[in-house]
Amino acid sequence: MLGEDVEIPFLPRNDRLPYFFIEEEINRFFESIRNIKHLCMF
């Protein structure tokens, strides 16, 4: 283990833009959560 070479593979590069939620989608998401513990996690 110690002293051994370790290779970590890199993820392929992605040139797509990330998806962002619009305000309406976020509101619907939070309105759908019924459990207070789950709501607190978000």
C-alpha distance matrix in Angstrom:
0.0 3.8 6.3 5.7 8.8 9.3 12.9 14.8 18.2 21.3 24.2 27.3 29.9 32.7 36.1 37.8 39.1 37.6 40.0 41.7 43.7 47.3 48.8 50.6 47.5 45.8 48.9 49.1 45.5 46.1 49.5 48.0 45.7 47.6 45.1 45.1 41.5 40.4 42.7 41.2 37.7 39.0
3.8 0.0 3.8 5.6 8.7 10.0 13.8 15.8 19.4 22.1 25.3 28.4 30.6 33.5 36.7 38.7 39.7 38.4 40.9 42.4 44.5 48.1 49.5 51.6 48.6 46.7 49.9 50.3 46.7 47.2 50.7 49.4 47.0 49.0 46.5 46.2 42.6 41.7 43.8 42.0 38.5 39.8
6.3 3.8 0.0 3.8 6.6 9.1 12.7 15.3 18.8 21.5 24.9 27.7 29.8 33.0 36.0 38.3 39.5 38.5 41.3 43.0 45.3 48.9 50.5 52.6 49.7 48.0 51.3 51.8 48.3 48.9 52.4 51.3 49.1 51.2 48.9 48.6 45.1 43.9 45.9 44.2 40.7 41.7
5.7 5.6 3.8 0.0 3.8 6.3 9.8 12.8 16.0 19.0 22.4 25.1 27.5 30.7 33.8 36.1 37.6 36.7 39.4 41.3 43.7 47.3 49.1 51.1 48.0 46.6 49.9 50.2 46.8 47.6 51.1 49.8 47.8 50.0 47.8 47.8 44.3 42.9 45.0 43.6 40.0 40.8
8.8 8.7 6.6 3.8 0.0 3.8 6.6 9.9 13.0 15.8 19.3 21.8 24.1 27.4 30.5 32.9 34.5 33.8 36.7 38.8 41.4 44.9 46.9 49.0 46.0 44.6 48.1 48.4 45.1 46.1 49.7 48.4 46.6 49.1 47.1 47.2 43.8 42.2 44.0 42.7 39.1 39.6
9.3 10.0 9.1 6.3 3.8 0.0 3.8 6.5 9.8 12.7 16.1 18.8 21.2 24.4 27.6 29.8 31.3 30.5 33.3 35.3 37.8 41.4 43.4 45.4 42.3 41.0 44.5 44.8 41.4 42.5 46.0 44.7 42.9 45.5 43.6 43.7 40.4 38.6 40.5 39.4 35.7 36.1
12.9 13.8 12.7 9.8 6.6 3.8 0.0 3.8 6.3 9.4 12.8 15.3 17.8 21.0 24.3 26.5 28.3 27.7 30.6 32.9 35.5 39.1 41.4 43.3 40.2 39.2 42.7 42.9 39.7 41.1 44.5 43.2 41.7 44.5 42.8 43.1 40.0 37.9 39.7 38.8 35.1 35.1
14.8 15.8 15.3 12.8 9.9 6.5 3.8 0.0 3.8 6.4 9.6 12.6 15.0 18.0 21.4 23.4 25.0 24.2 27.0 29.2 31.8 35.4 37.6 39.5 36.4 35.4 39.0 39.2 36.0 37.4 40.8 39.5 38.1 40.9 39.4 39.7 36.7 34.5 36.1 35.4 31.6 31.5
18.2 19.4 18.8 16.0 13.0 9.8 6.3 3.8 0.0 3.8 6.6 9.2 12.1 15.0 18.5 20.5 22.5 22.0 24.8 27.3 30.0 33.6 36.1 37.8 34.7 34.1 37.7 37.7 34.7 36.4 39.8 38.4 37.4 40.3 39.2 39.7 36.9 34.4 35.9 35.5 31.8 31.3
21.3 22.1 21.5 19.0 15.8 12.7 9.4 6.4 3.8 0.0 3.8 6.4 8.6 11.7 15.0 17.1 19.0 18.7 21.7 24.3 27.2 30.6 33.2 35.1 32.2 31.5 35.3 35.5 32.6 34.4 37.8 36.7 35.8 39.0 38.0 38.4 35.8 33.2 34.3 34.0 30.4 29.5
24.2 25.3 24.9 22.4 19.3 16.1 12.8 9.6 6.6 3.8 0.0 3.8 6.4 8.6 12.3 14.0 16.0 15.6 18.4 21.2 24.1 27.5 30.3 32.0 29.0 28.6 32.4 32.4 29.7 31.7 35.0 33.8 33.2 36.5 35.8 36.4 34.0 31.1 32.2 32.2 28.7 27.5
27.3 28.4 27.7 25.1 21.8 18.8 15.3 12.6 9.2 6.4 3.8 0.0 3.8 6.3 9.8 11.9 14.6 15.0 18.0 21.1 24.2 27.4 30.5 32.1 29.2 29.3 33.1 33.0 30.6 33.0 36.1 35.0 34.8 38.2 37.8 38.6 36.5 33.4 34.2 34.5 31.1 29.6
29.9 30.6 29.8 27.5 24.1 21.2 17.8 15.0 12.1 8.6 6.4 3.8 0.0 3.8 6.5 9.3 11.7 12.8 16.1 19.1 22.5 25.5 28.6 30.4 27.9 28.0 31.8 32.0 29.9 32.1 35.3 34.5 34.5 38.1 37.9 38.4 36.6 33.4 33.9 34.1 30.9 29.0
32.7 33.5 33.0 30.7 27.4 24.4 21.0 18.0 15.0 11.7 8.6 6.3 3.8 0.0 3.8 5.6 8.4 9.6 12.8 16.0 19.3 22.2 25.4 27.1 24.6 25.0 28.8 29.0 27.1 29.5 32.5 31.8 32.1 35.7 35.9 36.5 34.9 31.6 31.9 32.5 29.4 27.2
36.1 36.7 36.0 33.8 30.5 27.6 24.3 21.4 18.5 15.0 12.3 9.8 6.5 3.8 0.0 3.8 6.5 9.1 12.3 15.3 18.8 21.3 24.6 26.5 24.4 25.0 28.7 29.1 27.6 30.1 32.9 32.6 33.1 36.9 37.3 37.8 36.6 33.2 33.1 33.8 30.9 28.4
37.8 38.7 38.3 36.1 32.9 29.8 26.5 23.4 20.5 17.1 14.0 11.9 9.3 5.6 3.8 0.0 3.8 6.4 9.0 12.2 15.6 17.9 21.4 23.0 20.9 21.8 25.4 25.6 24.3 27.0 29.7 29.3 30.1 33.9 34.6 35.3 34.3 30.8 30.5 31.5 28.9 26.1
39.1 39.7 39.5 37.6 34.5 31.3 28.3 25.0 22.5 19.0 16.0 14.6 11.7 8.4 6.5 3.8 0.0 3.8 6.5 9.1 12.7 14.8 18.2 20.1 18.3 19.0 22.5 23.2 22.0 24.5 27.2 27.2 28.0 31.8 32.6 33.0 32.2 28.9 28.2 29.1 26.8 23.8
37.6 38.4 38.5 36.7 33.8 30.5 27.7 24.2 22.0 18.7 15.6 15.0 12.8 9.6 9.1 6.4 3.8 0.0 3.8 6.4 9.9 12.7 15.9 17.8 15.7 15.9 19.6 20.3 18.8 21.1 24.0 23.9 24.5 28.3 29.0 29.3 28.4 25.1 24.5 25.4 23.0 20.0
40.0 40.9 41.3 39.4 36.7 33.3 30.6 27.0 24.8 21.7 18.4 18.0 16.1 12.8 12.3 9.0 6.5 3.8 0.0 3.8 6.7 9.5 12.9 14.4 12.1 12.8 16.4 16.8 15.6 18.2 20.8 20.7 21.7 25.5 26.5 27.1 26.6 23.1 22.3 23.7 21.6 18.4
41.7 42.4 43.0 41.3 38.8 35.3 32.9 29.2 27.3 24.3 21.2 21.1 19.1 16.0 15.3 12.2 9.1 6.4 3.8 0.0 3.8 6.5 9.5 11.6 9.8 10.0 13.5 14.5 13.6 15.7 18.4 18.9 19.9 23.6 24.8 25.0 24.8 21.5 20.2 21.5 19.8 16.3
43.7 44.5 45.3 43.7 41.4 37.8 35.5 31.8 30.0 27.2 24.1 24.2 22.5 19.3 18.8 15.6 12.7 9.9 6.7 3.8 0.0 3.8 6.5 8.0 6.0 6.5 9.9 10.8 10.2 12.4 14.8 15.5 16.8 20.5 22.0 22.3 22.6 19.3 17.7 19.5 18.2 14.6
47.3 48.1 48.9 47.3 44.9 41.4 39.1 35.4 33.6 30.6 27.5 27.4 25.5 22.2 21.3 17.9 14.8 12.7 9.5 6.5 3.8 0.0 3.8 5.5 5.4 6.5 8.8 10.2 10.9 12.8 14.5 15.9 17.6 21.2 23.1 23.3 24.1 21.0 18.9 20.8 20.2 16.4
48.8 49.5 50.5 49.1 46.9 43.4 41.4 37.6 36.1 33.2 30.3 30.5 28.6 25.4 24.6 21.4 18.2 15.9 12.9 9.5 6.5 3.8 0.0 3.8 5.5 5.2 6.2 8.7 9.9 10.8 12.2 14.4 16.0 19.3 21.3 21.1 22.4 19.6 17.0 18.9 18.9 15.2
50.6 51.6 52.6 51.1 49.0 45.4 43.3 39.5 37.8 35.1 32.0 32.1 30.4 27.1 26.5 23.0 20.1 17.8 14.4 11.6 8.0 5.5 3.8 0.0 3.8 5.5 5.1 6.2 8.6 10.1 10.5 12.3 14.8 17.9 20.4 20.8 22.4 19.5 17.1 19.6 19.8 16.3
47.5 48.6 49.7 48.0 46.0 42.3 40.2 36.4 34.7 32.2 29.0 29.2 27.9 24.6 24.4 20.9 18.3 15.7 12.1 9.8 6.0 5.4 5.5 3.8 0.0 3.8 5.4 5.2 6.1 8.8 9.9 10.7 13.0 16.4 18.7 19.5 20.6 17.4 15.5 18.2 17.8 14.3
45.8 46.7 48.0 46.6 44.6 41.0 39.2 35.4 34.1 31.5 28.6 29.3 28.0 25.0 25.0 21.8 19.0 15.9 12.8 10.0 6.5 6.5 5.2 5.5 3.8 0.0 3.8 5.5 5.0 6.3 8.6 10.0 11.3 14.8 16.6 16.8 17.8 14.8 12.5 14.8 14.6 11.0
48.9 49.9 51.3 49.9 48.1 44.5 42.7 39.0 37.7 35.3 32.4 33.1 31.8 28.8 28.7 25.4 22.5 19.6 16.4 13.5 9.9 8.8 6.2 5.1 5.4 3.8 0.0 3.8 5.4 5.3 6.1 8.6 10.4 13.3 15.7 15.8 17.5 14.9 12.2 14.8 15.5 12.2
49.1 50.3 51.8 50.2 48.4 44.8 42.9 39.2 37.7 35.5 32.4 33.0 32.0 29.0 29.1 25.6 23.2 20.3 16.8 14.5 10.8 10.2 8.7 6.2 5.2 5.5 3.8 0.0 3.8 5.5 5.1 6.1 9.0 12.0 14.8 15.8 17.6 14.7 12.6 15.9 16.3 13.3
45.5 46.7 48.3 46.8 45.1 41.4 39.7 36.0 34.7 32.6 29.7 30.6 29.9 27.1 27.6 24.3 22.0 18.8 15.6 13.6 10.2 10.9 9.9 8.6 6.1 5.0 5.4 3.8 0.0 3.8 5.5 5.4 6.9 10.5 12.6 13.7 14.8 11.6 10.0 13.2 13.0 10.1
46.1 47.2 48.9 47.6 46.1 42.5 41.1 37.4 36.4 34.4 31.7 33.0 32.1 29.5 30.1 27.0 24.5 21.1 18.2 15.7 12.4 12.8 10.8 10.1 8.8 6.3 5.3 5.5 3.8 0.0 3.8 5.4 5.5 8.7 10.5 10.8 12.4 9.7 7.2 10.3 11.1 8.3
49.5 50.7 52.4 51.1 49.7 46.0 44.5 40.8 39.8 37.8 35.0 36.1 35.3 32.5 32.9 29.7 27.2 24.0 20.8 18.4 14.8 14.5 12.2 10.5 9.9 8.6 6.1 5.1 5.5 3.8 0.0 3.8 5.6 7.7 10.7 11.4 13.8 11.7 9.3 12.7 14.1 11.8
48.0 49.4 51.3 49.8 48.4 44.7 43.2 39.5 38.4 36.7 33.8 35.0 34.5 31.8 32.6 29.3 27.2 23.9 20.7 18.9 15.5 15.9 14.4 12.3 10.7 10.0 8.6 6.1 5.4 5.4 3.8 0.0 3.8 6.2 9.4 11.3 13.3 10.7 9.5 13.3 14.0 12.2
45.7 47.0 49.1 47.8 46.6 42.9 41.7 38.1 37.4 35.8 33.2 34.8 34.5 32.1 33.1 30.1 28.0 24.5 21.7 19.9 16.8 17.6 16.0 14.8 13.0 11.3 10.4 9.0 6.9 5.5 5.6 3.8 0.0 3.8 5.9 7.8 9.4 6.9 6.1 9.9 10.7 9.6
47.6 49.0 51.2 50.0 49.1 45.5 44.5 40.9 40.3 39.0 36.5 38.2 38.1 35.7 36.9 33.9 31.8 28.3 25.5 23.6 20.5 21.2 19.3 17.9 16.4 14.8 13.3 12.0 10.5 8.7 7.7 6.2 3.8 0.0 3.8 6.4 8.9 7.8 7.4 10.8 12.3 12.2
45.1 46.5 48.9 47.8 47.1 43.6 42.8 39.4 39.2 38.0 35.8 37.8 37.9 35.9 37.3 34.6 32.6 29.0 26.5 24.8 22.0 23.1 21.3 20.4 18.7 16.6 15.7 14.8 12.6 10.5 10.7 9.4 5.9 3.8 0.0 3.8 5.5 5.3 6.3 8.8 10.1 11.2
45.1 46.2 48.6 47.8 47.2 43.7 43.1 39.7 39.7 38.4 36.4 38.6 38.4 36.5 37.8 35.3 33.0 29.3 27.1 25.0 22.3 23.3 21.1 20.8 19.5 16.8 15.8 15.8 13.7 10.8 11.4 11.3 7.8 6.4 3.8 0.0 3.8 5.4 4.9 6.1 8.7 10.1
41.5 42.6 45.1 44.3 43.8 40.4 40.0 36.7 36.9 35.8 34.0 36.5 36.6 34.9 36.6 34.3 32.2 28.4 26.6 24.8 22.6 24.1 22.4 22.4 20.6 17.8 17.5 17.6 14.8 12.4 13.8 13.3 9.4 8.9 5.5 3.8 0.0 3.8 5.4 5.2 6.4 9.0
40.4 41.7 43.9 42.9 42.2 38.6 37.9 34.5 34.4 33.2 31.1 33.4 33.4 31.6 33.2 30.8 28.9 25.1 23.1 21.5 19.3 21.0 19.6 19.5 17.4 14.8 14.9 14.7 11.6 9.7 11.7 10.7 6.9 7.8 5.3 5.4 3.8 0.0 3.8 5.4 5.1 6.6
42.7 43.8 45.9 45.0 44.0 40.5 39.7 36.1 35.9 34.3 32.2 34.2 33.9 31.9 33.1 30.5 28.2 24.5 22.3 20.2 17.7 18.9 17.0 17.1 15.5 12.5 12.2 12.6 10.0 7.2 9.3 9.5 6.1 7.4 6.3 4.9 5.4 3.8 0.0 3.8 5.4 5.4
41.2 42.0 44.2 43.6 42.7 39.4 38.8 35.4 35.5 34.0 32.2 34.5 34.1 32.5 33.8 31.5 29.1 25.4 23.7 21.5 19.5 20.8 18.9 19.6 18.2 14.8 14.8 15.9 13.2 10.3 12.7 13.3 9.9 10.8 8.8 6.1 5.2 5.4 3.8 0.0 3.8 5.4
37.7 38.5 40.7 40.0 39.1 35.7 35.1 31.6 31.8 30.4 28.7 31.1 30.9 29.4 30.9 28.9 26.8 23.0 21.6 19.8 18.2 20.2 18.9 19.8 17.8 14.6 15.5 16.3 13.0 11.1 14.1 14.0 10.7 12.3 10.1 8.7 6.4 5.1 5.4 3.8 0.0 3.8
39.0 39.8 41.7 40.8 39.6 36.1 35.1 31.5 31.3 29.5 27.5 29.6 29.0 27.2 28.4 26.1 23.8 20.0 18.4 16.3 14.6 16.4 15.2 16.3 14.3 11.0 12.2 13.3 10.1 8.3 11.8 12.2 9.6 12.2 11.2 10.1 9.0 6.6 5.4 5.4 3.8 0.0
